Amino acid sequence: MKLTDTHSHLYEPEFDQDREEALARAAEAGVQRLLLPAIDSASHERLFGLCRRHPKQCVPMMGLHPTSVNDNPHWREELALAEHYLASPPEGIARFCAVGEIGLDLYWSRDYRQEQYETFRRQIDLSLAYGLPIAVHTRDAWPETAELMRTYRGRGVRGVFHAFSDSAETYRELKNYGDFAFGIGGVVTFRKSKLADVVREMDLCDIVLETDCPYLTPVPHRGERNESAYVRFVCEKVAELKGLTPEEVATATTANAERIFGK
């Protein structure tokens, strides 16, 4: 079974004690590629270092996370740094597979909404300039995200809505605005998750799998640290919901990831 974890933070400090072992466990579980989103400059070197050590398995993105804009007087410099790296990847990094993770996060505060909007738009424009997909983070901002994406309809935007958690109606609306897939992670395995009903309505060709590790750990490891190897549990749950085998879901979702992010 060949799997792709389209959203992994394996470079974060939570893995400092066993990062290499976690990467080996992912490979043993059939996870052949991990796509690693950027957050901000505080973690760039950890991100780059992991990708330099494992260039065949770990592929970086570059972008500025929306919460890194909040209460940050240097957010414009952070955005300029992300733009610099997109134009000229650092030594040892062959390519970035996406502009990400970017988006809107109004969960912690709505005070920085305009700054987040400006940052999001600028990074979508960069994705179009460099011919890259986007990896979109959205929290407590699905209506705002859909409204913004509507303005890019017909302009060739493509990418993934990471950790998709809204309704089937939002899924169908967002599909109209570009070539998008939807990242499904551990939340779909939760007993009372409404996402399971949404996944039943989604086309398999629109789904990619992710962990968002070390966060959002799937059952049967909920409450523990998440890791990329656990994407197989998401695969098995999606297969159950769609009436398919895990192998069928793995094959389809990996093909979807390769279509969006490249091989």
C-alpha positions as CSV (number, residue, x, y, z in Angstrom):
1,M,0.0,0.0,0.0
2,K,1.4,3.3,-1.1
3,L,0.4,6.3,1.0
4,T,1.2,10.0,1.0
5,D,0.9,12.2,4.1
6,T,0.1,15.5,2.5
7,H,0.4,17.6,5.8
8,S,3.1,16.6,8.3
9,H,5.0,18.7,10.9
10,L,7.6,16.0,11.6
11,Y,10.2,18.6,11.9
12,E,8.6,20.1,15.1
13,P,10.2,19.7,18.5
14,E,7.7,17.1,19.6
15,F,9.8,14.6,17.5
16,D,13.2,15.7,18.7
17,Q,13.7,12.4,20.6
18,D,12.6,10.0,17.9
19,R,12.3,11.8,14.6
20,E,14.3,9.2,12.6
21,E,12.4,6.4,14.2
22,A,9.1,8.1,13.4
23,L,10.2,8.5,9.8
24,A,11.1,4.8,9.6
25,R,7.7,3.8,11.1
26,A,6.0,5.9,8.4
27,A,7.9,4.0,5.7
28,E,7.0,0.7,7.3
29,A,3.4,1.8,7.2
30,G,3.6,2.5,3.4
31,V,3.9,6.2,3.7
32,Q,6.3,6.9,0.9
33,R,6.1,10.7,0.9
34,L,5.6,13.3,3.6
35,L,4.7,16.9,2.5
36,L,5.9,19.4,5.1
37,P,4.2,22.8,5.3
38,A,6.2,25.8,6.5
39,I,5.0,28.0,9.5
40,D,7.4,30.9,9.8
41,S,11.1,31.6,10.2
42,A,11.3,30.1,13.7
43,S,11.0,26.6,12.2
44,H,12.5,27.0,8.7
45,E,15.9,25.5,9.6
46,R,14.2,22.4,11.2
47,L,12.1,22.0,8.1
48,F,15.0,22.4,5.7
49,G,17.2,20.1,7.7
50,L,14.8,17.2,7.7
51,C,14.2,17.6,3.9
52,R,18.0,17.8,3.2
53,R,18.5,14.5,5.2
54,H,15.6,12.7,3.5
55,P,15.0,14.4,0.1
56,K,13.2,11.4,-1.4
57,Q,10.8,11.1,1.5
58,C,10.3,14.6,2.8
59,V,9.2,17.5,0.5
60,P,8.9,21.0,1.8
61,M,6.3,23.8,1.2
62,M,7.0,27.4,1.8
63,G,4.6,30.0,3.2
64,L,3.6,32.0,6.2
65,H,0.9,30.6,8.5
66,P,-2.0,32.9,9.4
67,T,-1.4,32.8,13.1
68,S,2.2,33.9,12.6
69,V,0.7,37.2,11.4
70,N,-1.2,37.8,14.6
71,D,0.3,40.3,17.0
72,N,3.6,40.2,15.0
73,P,5.1,43.6,14.1
74,H,7.4,41.8,11.7
75,W,4.9,39.9,9.7
76,R,5.7,41.8,6.5
77,E,9.4,40.7,6.9
78,E,8.2,37.1,7.4
79,L,6.2,37.3,4.3
80,A,9.1,38.8,2.3
81,L,11.3,35.9,3.5
82,A,8.8,33.3,2.3
83,E,8.7,35.1,-1.0
84,H,12.5,35.1,-1.2
85,Y,12.7,31.4,-0.6
86,L,10.1,30.7,-3.2
87,A,12.1,32.7,-5.7
88,S,15.4,31.1,-4.6
89,P,15.2,27.9,-2.6
90,P,18.0,27.5,0.0
91,E,20.9,25.3,-0.6
92,G,20.0,21.6,-0.6
93,I,16.3,22.2,-1.3
94,A,15.5,21.1,-4.8
95,R,12.0,22.5,-4.9
96,F,9.0,23.5,-2.9
97,C,5.9,21.5,-3.7
98,A,3.4,24.2,-2.6
99,V,2.8,27.6,-1.1
100,G,1.7,26.7,2.4
101,E,0.5,26.6,4.8
102,I,-1.4,29.8,4.3
103,G,-4.9,30.9,4.9
104,L,-7.2,32.4,7.5
105,D,-7.4,31.5,11.2
106,L,-9.9,33.6,13.3
107,Y,-10.1,31.2,16.2
108,W,-7.7,33.0,18.5
109,S,-8.5,36.5,17.4
110,R,-10.4,38.4,14.8
111,D,-8.3,41.6,15.4
112,Y,-5.8,40.7,12.7
113,R,-8.3,39.8,10.0
114,Q,-7.1,42.4,7.5
115,E,-3.4,41.5,8.0
116,Q,-4.3,37.8,7.5
117,Y,-6.3,38.7,4.4
118,E,-3.5,40.6,2.9
119,T,-1.0,37.8,3.6
120,F,-3.3,35.2,2.2
121,R,-4.0,37.1,-1.0
122,R,-0.3,37.8,-1.6
123,Q,0.6,34.2,-1.2
124,I,-2.1,33.0,-3.5
125,D,-0.7,35.5,-6.1
126,L,2.7,34.0,-5.5
127,S,1.4,30.5,-6.1
128,L,0.0,31.7,-9.5
129,A,3.3,33.4,-10.4
130,Y,5.3,30.3,-9.6
131,G,2.8,27.7,-10.9
132,L,2.5,26.1,-7.5
133,P,-0.5,24.7,-5.6
134,I,-1.6,26.2,-2.2
135,A,-2.1,24.4,1.1
136,V,-4.8,26.3,2.9
137,H,-5.3,26.4,6.6
138,T,-8.8,27.5,7.7
139,R,-10.1,27.7,11.3
140,D,-13.3,29.5,12.3
141,A,-13.1,31.2,8.9
142,W,-14.8,28.9,6.3
143,P,-17.3,31.6,5.0
144,E,-14.5,34.1,4.8
145,T,-12.2,31.7,3.0
146,A,-14.9,30.8,0.5
147,E,-15.7,34.5,-0.1
148,L,-12.0,35.2,-0.8
149,M,-11.5,32.1,-3.0
150,R,-14.5,33.2,-5.1
151,T,-12.5,36.2,-6.3
152,Y,-9.9,33.8,-7.8
153,R,-12.4,31.8,-9.7
154,G,-11.2,31.0,-13.3
155,R,-7.6,32.2,-12.6
156,G,-6.0,28.8,-12.3
157,V,-5.7,28.5,-8.5
158,R,-5.2,24.9,-7.4
159,G,-4.3,23.1,-4.1
160,V,-5.6,21.5,-1.0
161,F,-7.9,22.7,1.8
162,H,-6.0,21.2,4.7
163,A,-7.9,19.6,7.6
164,F,-11.2,20.2,5.8
165,S,-13.9,20.4,8.5
166,D,-16.9,22.2,7.0
167,S,-20.1,21.0,5.3
168,A,-20.7,19.2,2.1
169,E,-22.2,22.4,0.8
170,T,-18.9,24.2,1.4
171,Y,-17.0,21.4,-0.2
172,R,-19.2,21.7,-3.4
173,E,-18.9,25.5,-3.4
174,L,-15.1,25.5,-3.1
175,K,-14.8,23.0,-5.9
176,N,-16.2,25.7,-8.2
177,Y,-13.3,28.1,-7.5
178,G,-10.3,26.0,-8.7
179,D,-8.7,22.6,-9.0
180,F,-8.9,21.6,-5.3
181,A,-8.5,18.5,-3.2
182,F,-9.6,18.3,0.4
183,G,-7.3,17.1,3.2
184,I,-8.9,14.5,5.4
185,G,-7.1,13.6,8.7
186,G,-7.6,12.1,12.1
187,V,-10.9,14.0,12.9
188,V,-12.8,11.7,10.5
189,T,-12.0,8.7,12.9
190,F,-13.6,10.4,15.9
191,R,-16.8,8.7,17.2
192,K,-19.0,11.9,17.0
193,S,-17.3,13.5,14.0
194,K,-19.6,15.1,11.5
195,L,-16.8,14.9,9.0
196,A,-17.6,11.3,8.4
197,D,-21.0,12.2,6.9
198,V,-19.3,14.8,4.6
199,V,-16.7,12.3,3.4
200,R,-19.5,9.9,2.4
201,E,-20.7,12.6,0.0
202,M,-17.2,13.6,-1.4
203,D,-15.8,12.2,-4.6
204,L,-12.8,10.0,-4.0
205,C,-10.9,12.0,-6.7
206,D,-11.2,15.1,-4.4
207,I,-9.6,13.5,-1.3
208,V,-6.1,13.5,0.0
209,L,-4.9,12.0,3.3
210,E,-3.0,13.8,6.0
211,T,-2.1,13.6,9.7
212,D,-1.2,17.2,10.6
213,C,1.1,15.5,13.1
214,P,1.8,16.0,15.9
215,Y,-1.8,17.2,16.2
216,L,-5.2,15.7,15.5
217,T,-4.3,12.1,16.3
218,P,-6.7,9.5,14.9
219,V,-8.4,6.7,16.7
220,P,-7.0,4.3,18.1
221,H,-4.2,6.6,19.3
222,R,-6.4,9.7,20.1
223,G,-4.9,11.5,23.1
224,E,-1.3,10.6,22.1
225,R,1.1,12.4,19.8
226,N,0.3,12.0,16.2
227,E,2.8,10.8,13.6
228,S,2.8,10.3,9.8
229,A,2.6,6.5,10.2
230,Y,-0.9,7.0,11.5
231,V,-2.2,8.2,8.1
232,R,-3.0,4.5,7.5
233,F,-5.8,4.8,10.1
234,V,-7.3,7.7,8.2
235,C,-7.1,5.6,5.0
236,E,-8.9,2.7,6.6
237,K,-11.7,5.0,7.9
238,V,-12.2,6.6,4.6
239,A,-12.3,3.2,3.0
240,E,-15.0,2.1,5.5
241,L,-17.0,5.2,4.8
242,K,-16.8,4.8,1.0
243,G,-17.3,1.0,0.9
244,L,-13.9,0.5,-0.6
245,T,-10.7,-1.4,0.3
246,P,-7.9,0.5,2.0
247,E,-5.7,-0.3,-1.0
248,E,-8.2,1.4,-3.3
249,V,-8.3,4.5,-1.2
250,A,-4.5,4.6,-0.9
251,T,-4.0,4.3,-4.6
252,A,-6.6,7.0,-5.4
253,T,-5.5,9.5,-2.8
254,T,-1.8,9.1,-3.6
255,A,-2.7,9.7,-7.2
256,N,-4.6,12.8,-6.2
257,A,-1.7,14.1,-4.2
258,E,0.7,13.6,-7.1
259,R,-1.8,15.4,-9.4
260,I,-1.9,18.4,-7.1
261,F,1.7,18.5,-5.7
262,G,3.7,16.7,-8.4
263,K,5.6,13.4,-8.2
